[in-house]
Amino acid sequence: MRDRAALAALPVLRKSDLTSAQGPGAPLGGYAVKPASGFAHVFQSPGPIYEPGEVGPDWWRLGRFLAACGIGRGDIVQNCFGYHLTPAGMIFENGARAVGATVLPAGTGQTELQARAAADIGCTAYAGTPDYLRLILEKADEMGLELAFTRAAVSGGALFPSLRQAYADRGISCLQCYATADLGLVAYETSAMEGMIVDEGVLVEIVTPGTGDPLPEGEVGEVVVTTLNPDYPLIRFATGDLSAVLPGESPCGRTNMRIKGWMGRADQTTKIKGMFVRPEQVAALVARHDEIARARVVASREGEMDVMTVRIETEAADAAPFEKSVAEVLKLEGHGRASGAGRAAARRAGDRGRAQLRLGARLRAGRAPVGAGGRSPRGRRRRRRGVRSAWAARPWRAGGSRRRRPSTGPSRGRRPLSGALSRWRAGRGRPAPRAARRAWGRPRGSGGSAA
Protein backbone atom coordinates (compact mmCIF):
# COMPACT_ATOMS: atom_id res chain seq x y z
CA MET A 1 0.00 0.00 0.00
CA ARG A 2 1.78 3.08 -1.29
CA ASP A 3 -0.77 5.89 -1.48
CA ARG A 4 -4.12 7.16 -0.23
CA ALA A 5 -5.94 5.73 -3.23
CA ALA A 6 -4.92 2.23 -2.18
CA LEU A 7 -5.98 2.98 1.39
CA ALA A 8 -9.39 4.19 0.21
CA ALA A 9 -10.01 0.81 -1.45
CA LEU A 10 -10.16 -0.87 1.96
CA PRO A 11 -13.47 -1.16 3.84
CA VAL A 12 -14.36 1.27 6.62
CA LEU A 13 -14.14 -0.06 10.18
CA ARG A 14 -16.88 1.15 12.51
CA LYS A 15 -17.14 1.18 16.28
CA SER A 16 -20.05 -1.23 16.00
CA ASP A 17 -17.63 -3.68 14.33
CA LEU A 18 -15.35 -3.47 17.37
CA THR A 19 -18.27 -4.00 19.73
CA SER A 20 -19.58 -7.04 17.86
CA ALA A 21 -16.10 -8.60 17.70
CA GLN A 22 -15.51 -8.24 21.43
CA GLY A 23 -16.78 -10.81 23.87
CA PRO A 24 -15.79 -13.23 26.64
CA GLY A 25 -12.28 -14.45 26.00
CA ALA A 26 -11.67 -11.76 23.37
CA PRO A 27 -12.21 -8.39 25.10
CA LEU A 28 -10.23 -6.56 22.39
CA GLY A 29 -11.93 -8.37 19.52
CA GLY A 30 -8.72 -9.53 17.86
CA TYR A 31 -7.77 -6.01 16.73
CA ALA A 32 -4.79 -5.70 19.09
CA VAL A 33 -1.47 -7.42 18.40
CA LYS A 34 -1.38 -8.99 21.87
CA PRO A 35 -3.93 -10.24 24.41
CA ALA A 36 -5.49 -7.97 27.00
CA SER A 37 -3.09 -9.35 29.63
CA GLY A 38 -0.18 -8.02 27.59
CA PHE A 39 -1.17 -4.37 28.07
CA ALA A 40 -0.63 -2.14 31.08
CA HIS A 41 -4.30 -1.06 31.06
CA VAL A 42 -7.63 -2.18 29.65
CA PHE A 43 -10.38 0.46 29.67
CA GLN A 44 -14.14 0.30 29.33
CA SER A 45 -16.11 2.96 27.47
CA PRO A 46 -19.92 3.17 27.20
CA GLY A 47 -21.31 0.51 24.91
CA PRO A 48 -19.58 -1.27 26.52
CA ILE A 49 -16.42 -1.33 24.43
CA TYR A 50 -12.92 -2.14 25.63
CA GLU A 51 -9.70 -0.39 24.63
CA PRO A 52 -6.07 -1.19 25.53
CA GLY A 53 -3.58 1.26 26.97
CA GLU A 54 0.12 1.45 27.77
CA VAL A 55 2.33 3.55 30.01
CA GLY A 56 5.12 3.91 27.45
CA PRO A 57 6.35 7.31 26.28
CA ASP A 58 3.32 9.27 25.06
CA TRP A 59 1.47 6.16 23.87
CA TRP A 60 -1.61 8.25 22.90
CA ARG A 61 0.57 11.11 21.49
CA LEU A 62 -1.07 13.83 23.64
CA GLY A 63 2.31 15.41 24.37
CA ARG A 64 2.34 17.26 21.07
CA PHE A 65 -0.97 18.95 21.92
CA LEU A 66 0.11 19.88 25.45
CA ALA A 67 3.33 21.34 24.07
CA ALA A 68 1.23 23.42 21.65
CA CYS A 69 -0.68 24.70 24.70
CA GLY A 70 2.59 25.85 26.24
CA ILE A 71 2.54 23.20 28.96
CA GLY A 72 5.86 21.67 29.94
CA ARG A 73 8.47 21.23 32.64
CA GLY A 74 7.69 23.35 35.69
CA ASP A 75 3.91 23.20 35.18
CA ILE A 76 1.49 21.38 37.48
CA VAL A 77 -1.47 20.05 35.50
CA GLN A 78 -4.78 19.54 37.30
CA ASN A 79 -6.13 16.61 35.30
CA CYS A 80 -9.93 16.64 35.64
CA PHE A 81 -10.61 13.89 33.12
CA GLY A 82 -12.09 10.71 34.55
CA TYR A 83 -9.84 7.92 35.79
CA HIS A 84 -12.70 5.48 36.42
CA LEU A 85 -12.94 2.79 33.71
CA THR A 86 -12.63 5.25 30.81
CA PRO A 87 -9.17 6.17 29.44
CA ALA A 88 -9.33 9.98 29.22
CA GLY A 89 -7.57 10.58 32.54
CA MET A 90 -4.68 8.27 31.70
CA ILE A 91 -4.43 9.63 28.15
CA PHE A 92 -3.83 13.17 29.37
CA GLU A 93 -1.62 12.09 32.26
CA ASN A 94 0.58 10.12 29.85
CA GLY A 95 0.89 13.19 27.63
CA ALA A 96 1.70 15.48 30.57
CA ARG A 97 4.50 13.17 31.67
CA ALA A 98 5.87 13.22 28.13
CA VAL A 99 6.36 17.01 28.27
CA GLY A 100 7.83 16.91 31.79
CA ALA A 101 4.85 18.37 33.67
CA THR A 102 3.69 17.31 37.13
CA VAL A 103 0.14 15.90 37.34
CA LEU A 104 -2.54 16.28 40.00
CA PRO A 105 -4.85 13.31 39.18
CA ALA A 106 -8.00 15.17 40.22
CA GLY A 107 -10.58 13.24 38.21
CA THR A 108 -14.18 14.43 38.04
CA GLY A 109 -16.44 16.06 40.62
CA GLN A 110 -15.88 17.32 44.19
CA THR A 111 -15.48 20.86 42.92
CA GLU A 112 -14.79 22.42 46.33
CA LEU A 113 -11.91 20.02 46.97
CA GLN A 114 -10.64 20.63 43.45
CA ALA A 115 -10.56 24.40 43.99
CA ARG A 116 -8.79 23.97 47.33
CA ALA A 117 -6.20 21.62 45.82
CA ALA A 118 -5.56 23.94 42.89
CA ALA A 119 -4.88 26.82 45.27
CA ASP A 120 -2.80 24.85 47.78
CA ILE A 121 -0.63 23.10 45.20
CA GLY A 122 -0.40 26.03 42.80
CA CYS A 123 -1.66 24.25 39.68
CA THR A 124 -0.73 26.24 36.59
CA ALA A 125 -2.59 24.25 33.92
CA TYR A 126 -5.97 22.58 33.59
CA ALA A 127 -6.90 19.47 31.59
CA GLY A 128 -10.53 18.44 31.31
CA THR A 129 -13.82 19.19 29.60
CA PRO A 130 -14.25 22.82 28.50
CA ASP A 131 -16.97 23.83 30.95
CA TYR A 132 -15.71 22.20 34.16
CA LEU A 133 -12.87 24.70 34.54
CA ARG A 134 -15.51 27.42 34.84
CA LEU A 135 -17.10 25.59 37.78
CA ILE A 136 -13.73 25.36 39.53
CA LEU A 137 -13.05 29.05 38.98
CA GLU A 138 -16.49 30.05 40.26
CA LYS A 139 -16.11 27.84 43.32
CA ALA A 140 -12.70 29.37 44.02
CA ASP A 141 -14.25 32.83 43.82
CA GLU A 142 -16.89 31.80 46.38
CA MET A 143 -14.16 30.48 48.68
CA GLY A 144 -11.95 33.54 48.24
CA LEU A 145 -9.11 31.52 46.69
CA GLU A 146 -6.56 32.75 44.17
CA LEU A 147 -5.81 30.21 41.43
CA ALA A 148 -2.67 30.19 39.29
CA PHE A 149 -4.11 28.69 36.10
CA THR A 150 -2.63 30.24 32.94
CA ARG A 151 -3.24 27.43 30.43
CA ALA A 152 -6.07 25.02 29.71
CA ALA A 153 -6.03 21.93 27.49
CA VAL A 154 -9.60 20.80 26.87
CA SER A 155 -11.46 18.11 24.95
CA GLY A 156 -14.59 15.99 25.18
CA GLY A 157 -17.09 18.81 24.69
CA ALA A 158 -17.87 22.00 22.81
CA LEU A 159 -15.58 24.97 23.46
CA PHE A 160 -17.84 27.91 22.65
CA PRO A 161 -16.22 31.25 21.76
CA SER A 162 -17.90 32.92 24.74
CA LEU A 163 -16.40 30.37 27.12
CA ARG A 164 -12.94 30.68 25.59
CA GLN A 165 -13.19 34.46 25.91
CA ALA A 166 -14.27 34.16 29.55
CA TYR A 167 -11.11 32.19 30.27
CA ALA A 168 -9.00 34.68 28.32
CA ASP A 169 -10.44 37.49 30.46
CA ARG A 170 -9.01 35.65 33.47
CA GLY A 171 -5.61 35.32 31.81
CA ILE A 172 -6.06 31.66 30.83
CA SER A 173 -5.10 30.54 27.32
CA CYS A 174 -7.47 27.72 26.32
CA LEU A 175 -6.88 25.35 23.39
CA GLN A 176 -8.75 22.20 22.42
CA CYS A 177 -7.90 18.89 20.80
CA TYR A 178 -9.80 16.15 19.00
CA ALA A 179 -9.04 12.75 20.52
CA THR A 180 -10.85 9.45 21.02
CA ALA A 181 -10.41 6.48 23.33
CA ASP A 182 -9.72 4.21 20.36
CA LEU A 183 -7.26 6.41 18.48
CA GLY A 184 -5.67 8.78 20.96
CA LEU A 185 -4.86 12.23 19.57
CA VAL A 186 -6.28 12.92 16.11
CA ALA A 187 -5.90 16.71 15.73
CA TYR A 188 -5.20 19.75 17.90
CA GLU A 189 -5.29 23.53 18.00
CA THR A 190 -2.23 25.73 18.20
CA SER A 191 -1.81 29.38 19.14
CA ALA A 192 -2.93 30.34 15.61
CA MET A 193 -6.39 28.87 16.35
CA GLU A 194 -7.11 28.36 12.65
CA GLY A 195 -8.55 24.87 12.52
CA MET A 196 -6.89 21.78 13.98
CA ILE A 197 -3.60 20.28 12.85
CA VAL A 198 -3.75 16.53 12.22
CA ASP A 199 -1.37 14.58 14.44
CA GLU A 200 1.59 13.00 12.68
CA GLY A 201 0.78 9.55 14.09
CA VAL A 202 -2.46 9.16 12.11
CA LEU A 203 -3.78 9.41 8.56
CA VAL A 204 -7.09 11.26 8.25
CA GLU A 205 -9.59 11.00 5.40
CA ILE A 206 -12.82 12.94 4.97
CA VAL A 207 -15.32 10.62 3.30
CA THR A 208 -18.94 10.52 2.18
CA PRO A 209 -20.97 9.14 5.11
CA GLY A 210 -22.22 5.66 4.37
CA THR A 211 -19.95 4.98 1.39
CA GLY A 212 -16.42 5.64 2.64
CA ASP A 213 -15.48 7.42 -0.60
CA PRO A 214 -12.92 10.22 -0.04
CA LEU A 215 -14.16 13.78 -0.57
CA PRO A 216 -12.23 16.70 -2.08
CA GLU A 217 -10.60 19.34 0.08
CA GLY A 218 -13.16 21.62 1.70
CA GLU A 219 -16.09 19.19 1.44
CA VAL A 220 -17.83 18.23 4.69
CA GLY A 221 -17.87 14.51 5.44
CA GLU A 222 -17.17 11.83 8.01
CA VAL A 223 -13.75 11.67 9.66
CA VAL A 224 -12.05 8.33 8.99
CA VAL A 225 -8.72 7.70 10.74
CA THR A 226 -5.94 5.17 10.26
CA THR A 227 -3.69 4.97 13.30
CA LEU A 228 -0.08 3.83 13.01
CA ASN A 229 0.03 2.52 16.59
CA PRO A 230 1.99 -0.78 16.36
CA ASP A 231 0.18 -2.22 19.41
CA TYR A 232 -3.38 -1.37 18.37
CA PRO A 233 -3.56 -0.52 14.65
CA LEU A 234 -6.97 0.56 13.39
CA ILE A 235 -7.31 0.87 9.61
CA ARG A 236 -9.89 3.32 8.22
CA PHE A 237 -11.70 3.68 11.54
CA ALA A 238 -14.89 5.72 11.11
CA THR A 239 -15.37 8.12 14.01
CA GLY A 240 -18.93 9.18 13.13
CA ASP A 241 -17.83 12.82 13.41
CA LEU A 242 -18.11 15.38 10.61
CA SER A 243 -15.36 17.76 9.52
CA ALA A 244 -13.61 19.15 6.44
CA VAL A 245 -10.02 19.67 5.30
CA LEU A 246 -8.73 23.25 5.40
CA PRO A 247 -6.51 24.42 2.53
CA GLY A 248 -2.95 25.64 3.05
CA GLU A 249 -0.73 25.56 6.10
CA SER A 250 -1.21 26.91 9.60
CA PRO A 251 0.21 30.36 10.38
CA CYS A 252 1.92 28.77 13.40
CA GLY A 253 4.39 27.04 11.08
CA ARG A 254 3.15 23.46 11.38
CA THR A 255 2.88 21.95 7.89
CA ASN A 256 0.65 18.91 8.39
CA MET A 257 -2.94 18.74 7.10
CA ARG A 258 -5.56 20.77 8.95
CA ILE A 259 -9.24 20.07 9.57
CA LYS A 260 -11.96 22.48 10.66
CA GLY A 261 -12.59 20.61 13.87
CA TRP A 262 -15.78 18.94 15.03
CA MET A 263 -18.76 19.93 12.85
CA GLY A 264 -21.43 17.49 14.02
CA ARG A 265 -22.28 13.81 13.86
CA ALA A 266 -22.94 11.58 10.87
CA ASP A 267 -25.29 9.44 12.98
CA GLN A 268 -27.55 9.70 16.04
CA THR A 269 -24.73 9.33 18.54
CA THR A 270 -24.28 12.42 20.68
CA LYS A 271 -21.79 13.47 23.33
CA ILE A 272 -22.86 14.73 26.77
CA LYS A 273 -20.20 15.91 29.20
CA GLY A 274 -17.59 14.08 27.14
CA MET A 275 -19.47 10.76 27.21
CA PHE A 276 -21.12 9.26 24.13
CA VAL A 277 -24.78 8.29 24.27
CA ARG A 278 -25.76 5.89 21.49
CA PRO A 279 -29.12 4.77 20.06
CA GLU A 280 -28.56 1.19 21.20
CA GLN A 281 -28.30 2.44 24.79
CA VAL A 282 -31.73 4.06 24.45
CA ALA A 283 -33.07 0.78 23.06
CA ALA A 284 -31.54 -1.07 26.03
CA LEU A 285 -33.36 1.30 28.40
CA VAL A 286 -36.67 0.49 26.69
CA ALA A 287 -35.94 -3.24 26.84
CA ARG A 288 -35.45 -3.12 30.62
CA HIS A 289 -39.01 -2.04 31.37
CA ASP A 290 -42.07 -3.58 29.77
CA GLU A 291 -44.10 -0.55 30.83
CA ILE A 292 -42.03 1.78 28.61
CA ALA A 293 -43.52 2.18 25.14
CA ARG A 294 -40.92 4.60 23.80
CA ALA A 295 -38.01 6.63 25.08
CA ARG A 296 -36.18 9.61 23.70
CA VAL A 297 -32.91 11.18 24.83
CA VAL A 298 -32.56 14.88 24.03
CA ALA A 299 -29.23 16.67 24.45
CA SER A 300 -29.22 20.45 24.78
CA ARG A 301 -27.47 23.16 26.76
CA GLU A 302 -28.33 25.63 29.51
CA GLY A 303 -25.72 28.33 29.38
CA GLU A 304 -22.41 26.47 29.27
CA MET A 305 -23.78 23.24 30.81
CA ASP A 306 -24.79 20.10 28.93
CA VAL A 307 -28.31 18.95 29.75
CA MET A 308 -29.68 15.49 29.03
CA THR A 309 -33.44 14.98 29.02
CA VAL A 310 -34.86 11.46 29.01
CA ARG A 311 -38.48 11.44 27.85
CA ILE A 312 -40.38 8.23 28.46
CA GLU A 313 -43.82 7.31 27.12
CA THR A 314 -45.49 5.12 29.72
CA GLU A 315 -48.68 4.59 31.70
CA ALA A 316 -46.71 4.82 34.96
CA ALA A 317 -47.15 7.94 37.07
CA ASP A 318 -43.82 7.72 38.87
CA ALA A 319 -40.43 8.22 37.21
CA ALA A 320 -38.47 6.84 40.18
CA PRO A 321 -38.36 3.20 38.93
CA PHE A 322 -36.63 4.37 35.77
CA GLU A 323 -33.93 6.55 37.36
CA LYS A 324 -31.62 3.66 38.24
CA SER A 325 -31.89 2.22 34.74
CA VAL A 326 -31.13 5.59 33.18
CA ALA A 327 -27.98 5.96 35.29
CA GLU A 328 -26.83 2.40 34.58
CA VAL A 329 -27.57 2.27 30.87
CA LEU A 330 -26.70 5.81 29.83
CA LYS A 331 -23.77 6.15 32.29
CA LEU A 332 -24.87 9.65 33.35
CA GLU A 333 -26.32 10.55 36.71
CA GLY A 334 -29.18 12.81 37.70
CA HIS A 335 -32.62 12.96 39.22
CA GLY A 336 -36.12 13.75 38.03
CA ARG A 337 -39.84 13.30 38.53
CA ALA A 338 -42.74 12.53 36.25
CA SER A 339 -44.48 15.39 34.50
CA GLY A 340 -48.08 14.91 33.46
CA ALA A 341 -47.67 17.25 30.50
CA GLY A 342 -44.60 15.38 29.33
CA ARG A 343 -42.28 18.26 30.09
CA ALA A 344 -38.97 17.60 31.81
CA ALA A 345 -38.58 18.38 35.50
CA ALA A 346 -35.14 18.23 37.03
CA ARG A 347 -32.84 18.75 39.93
CA ARG A 348 -29.16 19.31 39.46
CA ALA A 349 -26.90 16.37 40.23
CA GLY A 350 -24.91 18.25 42.91
CA ASP A 351 -21.71 20.02 41.84
CA ARG A 352 -19.98 16.91 40.57
CA GLY A 353 -19.40 18.40 37.16
CA ARG A 354 -21.61 15.81 35.45
CA ALA A 355 -24.46 16.34 33.05
CA GLN A 356 -27.76 17.46 34.46
CA LEU A 357 -30.36 14.75 33.88
CA ARG A 358 -34.02 15.44 33.31
CA LEU A 359 -36.39 12.52 33.45
CA GLY A 360 -39.94 13.15 32.26
CA ALA A 361 -42.73 10.63 31.71
CA ARG A 362 -45.73 11.02 29.41
CA LEU A 363 -48.70 9.77 31.38
CA ARG A 364 -51.05 9.00 28.53
CA ALA A 365 -50.82 6.56 25.66
CA GLY A 366 -50.34 7.65 22.08
CA ARG A 367 -47.57 9.02 19.97
CA ALA A 368 -44.79 10.98 21.61
CA PRO A 369 -44.47 14.62 20.51
CA VAL A 370 -42.27 15.26 17.51
CA GLY A 371 -41.07 18.61 18.82
CA ALA A 372 -37.47 17.42 19.24
CA GLY A 373 -37.07 16.48 15.63
CA GLY A 374 -40.32 16.40 13.68
CA ARG A 375 -41.81 18.76 11.17
CA SER A 376 -43.68 21.05 13.53
CA PRO A 377 -42.71 24.73 14.04
CA ARG A 378 -41.75 23.79 17.60
CA GLY A 379 -39.39 21.16 16.22
CA ARG A 380 -37.75 23.71 13.93
CA ARG A 381 -37.26 26.09 16.86
CA ARG A 382 -35.61 23.32 18.86
CA ARG A 383 -33.26 22.49 16.00
CA ARG A 384 -32.21 26.12 15.74
CA ARG A 385 -31.30 25.96 19.44
CA GLY A 386 -29.06 23.00 18.74
CA VAL A 387 -31.23 20.34 20.39
CA ARG A 388 -30.25 16.81 19.43
CA SER A 389 -32.30 13.71 20.12
CA ALA A 390 -32.46 9.98 19.69
CA TRP A 391 -35.27 7.63 20.56
CA ALA A 392 -36.21 3.99 20.62
CA ALA A 393 -39.66 2.42 20.56
CA ARG A 394 -41.34 -0.91 20.94
CA PRO A 395 -42.63 -1.98 17.52
CA TRP A 396 -46.12 -2.92 18.82
CA ARG A 397 -48.70 -1.28 21.01
CA ALA A 398 -50.30 -3.26 23.77
CA GLY A 399 -53.43 -3.40 21.64
CA GLY A 400 -51.57 -4.95 18.73
CA SER A 401 -51.40 -2.08 16.25
CA ARG A 402 -48.02 -1.07 14.91
CA ARG A 403 -46.63 2.28 15.98
CA ARG A 404 -45.98 4.80 13.31
CA ARG A 405 -42.37 5.84 12.81
CA PRO A 406 -41.63 9.51 12.34
CA SER A 407 -40.48 10.49 8.89
CA THR A 408 -36.72 10.44 8.34
CA GLY A 409 -36.90 12.83 5.42
CA PRO A 410 -35.67 16.39 5.69
CA SER A 411 -38.21 18.86 7.04
CA ARG A 412 -39.40 21.76 4.98
CA GLY A 413 -37.41 24.91 5.73
CA ARG A 414 -34.62 23.02 7.49
CA ARG A 415 -31.11 24.26 6.98
CA PRO A 416 -28.99 21.55 5.31
CA LEU A 417 -26.26 19.97 7.40
CA SER A 418 -23.63 21.19 4.98
CA GLY A 419 -23.36 22.78 1.59
CA ALA A 420 -21.38 19.80 0.39
CA LEU A 421 -24.05 17.28 1.27
CA SER A 422 -26.78 19.53 -0.09
CA ARG A 423 -24.96 19.81 -3.42
CA TRP A 424 -24.44 16.03 -3.42
CA ARG A 425 -28.18 15.59 -3.11
CA ALA A 426 -29.04 18.13 -5.80
CA GLY A 427 -26.41 16.87 -8.25
CA ARG A 428 -27.42 13.23 -8.15
CA GLY A 429 -31.15 13.71 -8.05
CA ARG A 430 -31.78 11.31 -5.22
CA PRO A 431 -32.24 11.52 -1.45
CA ALA A 432 -29.40 12.99 0.54
CA PRO A 433 -27.13 10.62 2.46
CA ARG A 434 -28.17 9.73 5.98
CA ALA A 435 -25.87 12.36 7.47
CA ALA A 436 -27.89 15.10 5.76
CA ARG A 437 -31.17 13.88 7.20
CA ARG A 438 -32.51 14.15 10.70
CA ALA A 439 -31.47 10.83 12.22
CA TRP A 440 -34.16 9.04 14.18
CA GLY A 441 -33.94 5.89 16.26
CA ARG A 442 -35.55 2.81 14.80
CA PRO A 443 -38.19 0.70 16.48
CA ARG A 444 -36.65 -2.02 18.56
CA GLY A 445 -35.79 -5.07 16.49
CA SER A 446 -35.45 -3.19 13.18
CA GLY A 447 -31.71 -2.62 13.31
CA GLY A 448 -30.14 0.80 13.52
CA SER A 449 -26.69 2.26 13.08
CA ALA A 450 -24.10 3.68 15.40
CA ALA A 451 -20.56 4.80 15.00
N, C-alpha and C positions, 0 to 999 in steps of 0.2 A: 504494500500500500504506500504509494508515493505522493499522492496529492489529495486535495479535498474532494475532488470528483469521485475518487475511489472510495473515500470514506462515506460519501453520501449514498453510495449504492448499498450500504449495509442497512439492516432494519433498525428502527428506533426501539430503544429499550425504555419501558415505562415503569414507574414505581409499582404499579399493579403487578407487573411481571416479577419484580423482586418479592413482593408479598406472597404471591402464589407459589413461588419456588421455595420459600422458607417454610420450615416445619420442624417437628421433633426430629432430632438427629442431624438436621441441616439448618441451623438458625441463620446462616448467611446465604443459604440458597445455592451454594456452589459458585458464587461469583467472586469469592476471595481466593487467593492462591494458597491459603493455609486454613486449617480448622479454627473454630472460635477459640479453642484453648491455646492457639499459637499467638494470639494478640494480647496486648496489655489490657485492653478494655473491650467490652461489648456493650453497646448502648441500645436502648429501646425508645423508639419514637412512636407517636400515636399511629395506630393502624391495626395491630402493632406491626412494626417493622424493625429489624435489628441491623445495626451498623457496627463495624469494627473500628477500633482506634488504637493508636500507638503513642508512646511517650518519646519517640525519637525526635531529632531536631526539626521542629516546625513541620510536623507530619501533615497538618491541614493547610500549611502555607499562609497562615494569618499574619506572620511577621512582616511581610511586605506591606500589608495594609496598615498595621500599627506604626511602622516606620514612616509611611506617608502621612499619618496623623501627627507625627512629631514625637511619638512615644519611644523612649529608649532607656538606656542606663541612667539611673538616678531617679526615675519615675516610680511611683507606687500606684498600681492600677487597681481600682476597686471593681472587681469583676462581678457584676450583678446578673450574669446569665446563670441559668439553672444548672446545678450539678446533680440533680436527682434523675436518674435513668437517661435523660436526654444528653446529647454530647456538647451542647453549646458552651457550657462552662469550661469544659476541658479544652475545647477548640481554641477559645480565646486565651486561656491560661498557657497553653502550649506556645501560642504565638508571642505572648508577652515574655515568656522565658527566652524565646529566640532572639529578641531585641535587647535582652539584658535588664528588663524591668522587674520590679518586685510586685507580687500579686497578693491582694487581699481577697481570698475566695469567699465573697460575701453571699453569693447566691441570690435568691429572690425573696421578697417580703421583709417583714420586720423593719419597716422604714425608720423608726426612731433609733433602733440600734445601729442601723446603717449610717445615719447621719452622725451619731456619736462616734462611731469608729472612724469615719472619714475625717472628722475634726481631730480626734486624738492621735491618729496615725499620721495625718498630714497627706492624705491621698491626693495626688496631682492629676490623675487621669481616671476616667470612667469608662467602663465597657458594659454594655447592656442594651436593652430595648430603648428606642428614642425617648419615650415619654416617662420612663421611670426615673431618670435623672431629675426631671422637674419635681417629682414627688419628694425626692431626697432634699433638693434645694429648699423647697417650701417647708419641709419639716425642720430643716436646720434654721430657717428664719424664725419659725415658731419657738425654737429652743434657744435662740440667741447665739447660735454657733457660727463661726467663720470657717468656711470651707476653702480649700486650696486648689480646687479643680481648675485646670486651664485647658484640658483637652478631653474630648469625648469620642470614643469609637463605638458606633452603634450599628445595629442590624436587627432583623427579625420583626420589623414594623415600619410604618410609614413615617418618614422624617419630613414633616410639613415645613414650608418656608417660615411660617410664623414661629414655630417651635425652634428652628435653627437660629432665627434672629433673637429670640428670647435668651438663648444660651449665649449668643455673641454679646448681647447687652450686659451680661454678667462676666464677660471676659473669657468665655469658654469657646474654643474652636471645635466644632462638631462636624465630623465626616462619617459617611456611612459606607458599608460594603454589602455585597451580594454574596451570600454563602449558604450552603445547605449541609445537612447532616451527612448526606451521601457523598458529596463532592468536595467538601471543604470550601476554600475561597474560590469564587468564580470571577468576580470583578470588584473594583474598589474605587472610591473617589480619592482625588488628590487635592492639594490646595487650589488648583485651578477651578475645581468644581464644575467642569464641563463634561458631563457624562461620567461613565465608569470605565476604567482601564481593565481589560481582561487580564487575569493572572497568567503568568507564563507557564504554569503547570497544567493548563487545560487548553483544549481547542473548543471554540464556541461556534455554533452555527445558528442562524435564524431561519426557521423553516415554516412552511405552510402547515398550520395545525391540522392534524388528521392524516396528512400524506407524508410528512417528513422531507418534502422537496425543499432544497435551499432557496431562499429568497434573495433578491438583489439588495445591495447596500441601501439603507434608508427605509426599506419595507418593514412593516410591523409583522412579527410572527412569533412562533414559540421558540424559546431558548432550548437548544439541544447541546449537551456538553459531553465531550470525551475527556476523561481524566487520565493522566499519565502516571498515576500512582501505581508503583509496581506491586504493592500488597493488595490493592483493591481496585483494579482497573474496571472502569465502566465505559462502555463504548456506545456513543450516541444516546446518552441518557436524557430523556425528555423531562424537563423540570415542570412543565405545565404553566410556566410564567411567560409573559409576553414582553418583548423588547424589540429594538431595532439597532442596526449598526450605524454609528456616527462616522461621517467622512473625515479624513485628515488625521492629524496627530494632536495630542493634548498640548496646550501651551506650557504645561509643567515640564515638558521635555521627554516624557515617556513616549515610546514609539509603538507600543503594541496596540492592537485593535481596541476600539472603544464601543461601548453600547450605551443606550440612553438611560439604562437603569430599569427598574421594575415598572411596567406599564399596564399591569392587570393580569388576569388569569385566562388561560385557554379552556378552562373547564369550570366546574362548580366549586372546586376546592377553594377555601378562603383561609386567611391567616388572622388569628385573633390573639393579641399579646404574644406574637412570635410563635404560636402553636397552630398547626394546620388542623382544620376541621373539614372532613371529607364526607361526600354523600353517603358512603357505606356506613359511616358512623351514625348518621341520622336514621338510616334503615335499621341498624342494630338497636337503636333506642325504641323504634316502633315495634320491633320483634320481641322486645322484653315484656311488653304489656299488651295483653289482648284487648284491653279497654281503649287503647289508643287507635284511632282510625287513621290519622295523618299527623305528621309533625313537620315543622319548618324551622330552620335555624336562620336567623337574620343577623348579619353583622353590620354595625353602623358605628358612629362615633358621637360622643358628647364632649365637645371641646377637644382636648387632646387625648381622651381616654377611649379605648376600644370598648364597645358594648355588644354583648351577645344576647339576643332574645330568642328563647325557645318557645314557639307557639305550638300547642298541642290541641288537636280536635278530639274531644272525648265527651262522654256522658258524665264523667266524674266531676264532682264539685270541689275537690280538694287537690291542689297541686303537690302536696307534700310527698305522696308516694312516688312521684316521678323525680324528685330532686336528687336522690341518691343515684339513680340511673343516669341522669344527665351528667353528674360529676364524674361517674365512672366511665361512661362511654365517650363523652366529649372531652374529658381530661381538663375541664375548666370548672372552677368552683364558683358558687354564688347561692343566692336564696331568692325565693319568690312566693307568690300566692296566686290562686286562681282569680281570674277576672271575668265576670259574667259577660261583659261586652267583648271579650277576646283581646282586650288591650293588655299590654305588659304592665306588671307591677313589680317593683324591685326594691331590694335593699343592697347597699354596697357590701362587698365581701371584705370588710375591714380595710386596712391600709396595706395589704400584702402585695400590692402592685400587680394583682391579677385582673383578668377581665371581669367586668361587672356582668352578672348573669341575670337575665329577666326571664321568668318562667310564667307564661300565661296559658290558660286553658279555655278553649271555647266550650261552652256548656250546652250547646244545642247541636243536634245532628245537622248534616248538610255540608255543602262545599265550603272549604276554608276561603277567606277573602283572598283576592288576587292582588291586593294593594302592593305587596312587596315585589311583584314582578309581572303582573298582568297588564291588560290593555287599558285599564281605567285611568282617568286623570290623576287619581291618588297614586297609582303605581308609577306614573311618569314623574310626579313630584318626588317620590321616594328615590327613583333612579338618579334624578338630578342631585340629590343629597348624598349620593354614593352608597346607598343601601344595597347590600348584597344578600342573597338568600339561597338556601337549598332546602328541599323538602323530600320526604318519603311518605308513601301512602300504602295502605293495604289495598290490594286490587279489587276486593269485594266488600260491599256493605253487608251489614248483618242480615238485611232482608234479601240479599242475593243479587241485587242489581250492581252492575259494574260502575265504578266511579269514573267520572270523566276527567281526563288529564287536561291540564291547561295547555294552550297552544304553545309550541316552541318557536313559532315564527316571529320575526321581528315586528314590534308594535309600530303602528303608524305614528310618525312624528318623532321616533326615537333617534337619537344621534348614533351613527355607526360607531363600532368599536375603534375602527381605524380607517383612514383613507385608503390604505393599501387593501384591506379586506373588502371595503366597499367597492373599490375599482375591480377587484377580482370577481366580485359577484356580477357587476354590471357587464364586464367584458366577456364573461362566459355564458351569460344568459341562463343561469341556473341558481338555485338557492345558495346563499353564502355559506361558507364553512361553519362548523359548529361554534367556533370561537367568536363569530360575528353575530351569533344569536344569543338571546337570553337563555342561559342554561337552566333547565329545570330538572329536579330529581325525577326518577322514573318510579312507577309503582313497584312495590316489592315483588321480586321474582321476575322482572322484565329486563334485568341486566343493569346497565349504567356504566359510566366511565369515570375514572379518576386518574390523576397524574401519579 
